[in-house]
Amino acid sequence: MNLLNSILNWYFKKEALPYWCMFLIDTATIFFSGLFTYWIFNKTGAFIDHRFELLYTLLLYVLLTCVGFRIFHTYSGILRYSSFVDLWHVAMSNAVGLALSLIAHFTMEYLHVDKIGILTLTETCTMFLIATLAMWTIRVLVKMLYDVILADKKAVRVLIYGAMEGAVGLAKYIRTQQPAKFVLMGFIAHEKSNENRLHHVRLMGKKVYNTQDNLAHIIKKYGIKGVLISPTRTKDFQNDREMQNTLISTGVKIYMTISAHEMQVENGKLTDSSLADIKMKEVSVEDLLPRDEIQVDMNSVGALLRGKKVLITGSAGSIGSEMVRQIAIYKPAEMMLIDQAETPQHDIRLMMSNEYPDIVAHTVVTSICKEKRMEEIFSTFQPDYVFHAAAYKHVPMMEDNPSESIQNNVWGTKIIADLSVKYNIKKFVMISTDKAVNPTNVMGCSKRICEIYVQSLDKAIKDGKIKGITQFVTTRFGNVLGSNGSVIPLFRKQLEAGGPLTVTHPKIIRYFMLIPEACKLVLEAGTHGKGGEIFVFDMGEPVLIADLAKRMIQLSGAKNVEIKYTGLREGEKLYEEVLNEKENTKPSFHEKIRIAEVRSYEYEEAQQSITELYQISAAYDDMNTVRKMKEIVPEYISKHSRYEALDQK
């Protein structure tokens, strides 16, 4: 037994046997199949009496069969990875060998060569049938030994969620991994409509389970430690909350393919290139949030930006940095990247030099509030397009620092917008927030004032009151998953510290979107916008933050971690609105993007109000600053804030 284990370990640790070893194994199989066949059909005495004729005949037949080996390359396969295609090639190569051997038999018979052709037609056919079965058996046994006996003891027993082509492709992939990371134990039907059809069905020799089966019992019974999500069924699983809860409650790890939404699928099947690039990762809570896949026409974005000069403010932030990456793909002529955070901006500088060395990228550390510096940048760089992502965004911070929110968010936006008009920028795209709708806090109101100003400026250009060509487009959306300072990174830090996870209120809800998806929608809205629009993104279904916290605790496997409710913060509300209730929307060029119909402001009024607001903020009197903000935005009603006193009639 020890000798056998040594031999098997020696073989399976090798990449593959040399071609000549495989060739010798196959030729030996043909030869000994001939000996065995002749012995079956004839007595032992005849076998001994005609041993030389039999030897010459079999040597000729083996030589002729080598033609089939060469045509179908049966010796070039790796036995442990044999598939149906390999078995088919063996059968076809032996069919060629049989045909050539029969031709040789009749030729020798016609030429009356007695030393060759001792096998009858029946014996020759039987010989090749036995040889084919023997060669198949060798390949199947080696594969079984590799898959079962010598499987990596550390390999995780898994089920695959999905029972169609994508799942089978994934199953084939994990079986070829070396060393093996997963051991396939079965499949889970991905939708109820398939359950009756797939009940008691086996795929690749493994059972298909459905929701009627007691999956928790099955997982425990067979020692299942993980579930792999088929790349073609990611969306189904994200929307299958019941299945998620069942699996998480058992403690199994859930794995998804990295960038599954980008994998190429044709007719429900993964392409060969996608199968070659599969990489699995353990899921995070972001992966489990239900959301529809967003399709964006990035070709039109590329056509707009290719070869142009692009300026991005807030380039080191969560949204701004992703905008940099997505725009750089389309090879703009130059990029001007502005942010006041030195270290994150340095990271952007390194990223551009490493990943996009062919693009001229200027990384500037400065504030958008420095009017002379901004003037110098615009006059020398002369951008074609401006994407304005710079802003203070944290609600509690701005609640304590309203003057700073005005000087950075509002006055900084005014500076960039005015310079865009002065230097004939083609399009100015501003990133706003759902907190600007019926604002209850300083940050949200500051962004609403920004919206008012750029819309009024666009209207003034169209009305001929201001000379310019710039089109001003605003995009408005909610929280992005994993952004700096957002709730998910906070929960992760609290989990690492052993808890508790802090949630402000048990009923608080928020909308979430992936950063890359949000940026793609920003780019498409900016491409199609004609100026003056406020584009509102469909954020999908809202998420209860308390449920998000519970799910993260479950996924982490941590025990005895509590959720602590701390009470709503200043300016915080239970839910965010994407639109003011007095506003209507109309459809746009994209099903996930709508256009808000908002009250328009005259430019002179907006400019005067904002100038007065800026002057008031210079005194750093919080109450006076917020009072003026409420005059400009009457729907701004403070919540859980000291500024509620200003709302009392």
Secondary structure, DSSP 8 states (H G I E B T S, - for coil): -HHHHHHHHHHHTSS---HHHHHHHHHHHHHHHHHHHHHHHS-HHHHHHTHHHHHHHHHHHHHHHHHHHHHHTGGGS-GGG--HHHHHHHHHHHHHHHHHHHHHHHHHHHHT-TTS--S-HHHHHHHHHHHHHHHHHHHHHHHHIIIIIT--TT-EEEEEE--SHHHHHHHHHHHH-SS--EEEEEEE-SSGGGHHHHTT-EETTEEEE-TTS-HHHHHHHTT--EEEE-GGGHHHHHT-HHHHHHHHHHT-EEEEETTGGGS-EETTEE-HHHHHT--EEE--HHHHS--------HHHHHHHHTT-EEEEESTTSHHHHHHHHHHHTT--SEEEEEES-HHHHHHHHHHHHHH-TTSEEEEEE--TT-HHHHHHHHHHH--SEEEE------HHHHHH-HHHHIIIIIHHHHHHHHHHHHTT-SEEEEEEEGGGSS--SHHHHHHHHHHHHHHHHHHHHHTTSS----EEEEEEE-EETT-TT-HHHHHHHHHHTT--EEES-TT-EE-EE-HHHHHHHHHHHHHH--SS-EEEE---S-EEHHHHHHHHHHHHT-SS--EEE----TT--SS--SS-TT-EEEE-SSTTEEEEE-----HHHHHHHHHHHHHHHTTT-HHHHHHHHHHH-TT----SSGGGGGG--
